[in-house]
Amino acid sequence: MGRHEHYHVYVVELSRDVLCKSRFKKANPDYIPGKPCVYVGMTGLDPDVRFDKHKAGIQSNRYVQEFGLRLLPELYEVYNPMPYEAAREMEVELAIGLREEGYGVWQA
């Protein structure tokens, strides 16, 4: 792994209670009931470390801090690690793809 290929995309499963938040609901008009709700992010850290930081309130997304349940590595492991620009693009592409599959998605 090269020095610059240490970025990761990651997906956090969110509690369905997040659907009570109007901003989340509005961002997901095509959500299919029963599908997972997720947060998609990118980081220069190991995804496990980043998830722990979210939950501890350190540079946290409020939906992950409040509703984050666990990482879903089966949705992202295949892509990691990668260079910064690739991770930025993959974060968006992954979020779009999951939303198209009916997931409730938040991507910061």
C-alpha positions in Angstrom: 0.0 0.0 0.0 1.4 3.3 -1.0 1.8 6.2 1.3 -1.1 8.0 -0.3 -3.4 5.0 -0.5 -4.6 4.9 3.1 -8.1 6.4 2.7 -11.3 4.4 3.2 -15.0 4.6 2.5 -17.2 3.2 5.2 -20.9 2.5 5.8 -22.6 2.7 9.2 -25.9 1.1 9.9 -28.3 3.6 11.5 -31.2 2.8 13.7 -34.5 3.2 11.9 -35.4 5.8 14.5 -33.4 8.2 12.3 -36.5 8.2 10.0 -38.2 10.4 12.6 -35.7 13.2 11.6 -37.3 15.3 8.9 -34.0 16.2 7.3 -33.1 12.5 6.9 -36.6 11.6 5.6 -36.6 14.5 3.2 -33.2 13.4 1.8 -34.6 10.0 1.1 -37.9 10.3 -0.8 -37.5 6.9 -2.5 -36.7 5.0 0.7 -38.1 1.5 0.6 -39.5 0.6 4.1 -37.6 -2.3 5.6 -34.3 -1.4 3.8 -31.4 -0.3 6.1 -30.7 3.3 6.9 -27.0 4.1 6.6 -24.4 6.8 6.8 -21.7 6.7 4.1 -18.4 8.4 4.9 -14.7 8.5 4.0 -11.7 8.7 6.3 -7.9 8.5 6.5 -8.3 6.3 9.6 -9.3 2.7 10.0 -13.1 2.6 9.7 -13.4 1.0 13.2 -11.4 3.9 14.7 -13.5 6.4 12.8 -16.8 4.8 14.0 -15.6 5.0 17.6 -14.8 8.7 17.2 -18.3 9.3 15.8 -19.8 7.6 18.8 -17.6 9.5 21.2 -18.6 12.8 19.6 -15.2 13.5 18.1 -15.7 15.2 14.7 -18.9 13.3 14.7 -21.9 13.3 12.4 -24.9 13.7 14.6 -26.8 10.9 13.0 -24.0 8.5 13.5 -23.5 9.6 17.1 -27.1 9.3 18.0 -28.3 6.5 15.7 -25.2 4.6 14.7 -25.4 0.8 15.4 -22.5 -0.8 13.6 -20.2 -0.8 10.5 -21.4 -2.7 7.5 -18.1 -3.8 6.0 -19.7 -6.1 3.4 -20.8 -2.9 1.7 -17.4 -1.2 1.5 -14.4 -3.5 2.2 -13.9 -4.3 -1.4 -13.0 -0.7 -2.2 -10.4 0.0 0.5 -7.8 1.3 0.8 -7.4 3.9 -1.9 -6.0 7.4 -2.7 -7.8 10.5 -1.3 -9.5 11.6 -4.6 -10.7 8.1 -5.3 -12.2 7.9 -1.8 -13.9 11.2 -2.2 -15.5 10.0 -5.4 -16.3 6.5 -4.1 -18.1 8.0 -1.1 -20.5 9.8 -3.4 -20.9 6.9 -5.8 -21.5 4.4 -3.0 -24.2 6.7 -1.4 -25.9 7.1 -4.7 -25.9 3.4 -5.4 -27.3 2.5 -2.0 -30.0 5.2 -2.3 -30.9 3.8 -5.8 -31.4 0.4 -4.1 -33.9 1.9 -1.7 -31.6 2.4 1.4 -32.1 5.5 3.6 -28.8 7.3 3.1 -27.0 10.2 4.8 -23.7 11.3 3.3 -22.0 14.4 4.8 
